[in-house]
Amino acid sequence: MKRPLSLLLSFSLLFLLVLTNCKSRPAAPTGLVTEKAMVVSAREEASKIGAEIMKKGGNAFDAMVATEMALVVAYPFAGNLGGGGFMVYRKSDGDVGGLDYREKAPLAAHKDMYLDSLGNVIPEMSTKGATAVGVPGTVAGIMAVHEKFGSLPLEEIFEPIIELAENGIVVTENQANRFAAVKDRILEVNDSVTTFPIDCKVNDTVRYPALARTMRKIAKEGHDGFYKGEIAKTLASFIQEKGGFITEEDLAKYEAVWRQPIIFNYKDLKIISMSPPSSGGVTINQILKMIEPYDIGDFDHNSEKSIQLFTEAARRAYADRNYYLGDPDFTEIPLDVLLGKAYLENRMADFSFEKATKSSDISEGSVQMAESMETTHYSIVDAQGNAVSVTTTLNGAYGSKLYSDELGFFLNNEMDDFSAKAGVPNMFGLIGAEANSIAPEKRMLSSMTPTIVEKEGELWMVVGTPGGSTIITAVAQTILNGYEYNMSMQEAVNAPRFHHQWLPDVVIFEPEGFSNDLIESLKSKGYLINEERTPIIGKVDAIRVLADGRLEGGADKRGDDTAVGF
Ligand code: GLY
């Protein structure tokens, strides 16, 4: 039977309409969906405690304090009292801000403190033991949040944390493996004696009575309970006995700083991310704005072209990161230029899909990332629509490995995030410059990228990840996965990732999701691929607000990460 032409046209139009709608219709959720509030973090205990605080009537900021503290108990790998972090928030009325509770160099620090008499970097002095420790910022951070936005009494928020430390946590397989992997180094740093339960096996319950005592004091006395008096005295003497530099004066002088976040548009998204001394916001801004003119969504997800485009933008952005960025209280950062349209267009002017740009003469593999890249991130949305995105860290796994038996927590090795010597890579292979050189009371440059995304003026995504230098690319890829490739939050978090950071001039791929043909084709275009090292890249914990206002969690399948809400 012959169809009349008009009927055929109507069918074609209908088909086109359906196709267009399919592409623009938001992806159905595949992660946990809740009606009102959610916490996604590296540990179920922490997500549960954060969510419970909101159920009791607390807001996202109360939940931030609770989740941060619960991670100290449940995830000592990166959760911390002896480290620092960054928070970006967006209140339900659209007001946004950022908090810097990054560690600082002690007063005794100086530019060449990690160099020997010949001017060479002394191996491990900035990564291991007491000499690596920066002045911790975490307690100042949570207290600043609580003072400005908290609604529940501090002691009520701390109650379940102290209970958790006293009653104990059950060791997961991932955790047991981590204990085993660092046991020797923890013993070495702590002179073969530690009360930290490094011999624990899967399903053992570990209790932290010393930590519970410390937490009780902080709950009662707030900021000064940690930075002045008994804890400060114990902490400073302990670090100095072990050869470190931190004094009671360093602790007494520490303050968290509220900072204006980096805010920019990517198509119809508004992205709010952390400003210096984190490089996260500036670098993700540069990467996404360099990509924007190319419509990356027209290339398939993780296809050769999309990898090339992302890699070349990251190459240029990390080169700027390493040269220009540092603590804004010490370093003039030309943000207007670095984030300007003309500058970023010009940066990509020599990009070609035909062949890779060369970063430098440093050959593949000459710089290695020496250690797992650990930090932790959590995302929170409360029933009022307040959103909190926090990344916090000890830097390396269990930081400097220095553990105070008396106080019950690890100390960071954040001093390694400074540039100990211009041109010499740190443990993430990042090369620094004068902007990130060491000075007393200066904050070391970070890659932490706690981020909140608005779509059409409404809260859309809360996102972040651990992963050292790979944090920025992992967050950027997760946003692109959700926005350009229309993935659900859980799919966007789970999708395979890759990373490039200018130097070393290699692209790193996760073990799964990238075919040999793809890798060979990239190699033929001049990309140097690190094939020996295919680590996991980041552990993203994120929340997406669905069109009907419900929340979808994205808890990274790469770890024990869990979304909890109601
Ligand atoms: N310690 C890792 C970072 O702040 O980037």
Residues whose N, C-alpha, C, O or C-beta is under 5 A from the ligand:
A	BS01	LIG	T393 N395 L445 S446 S447 M448 G468
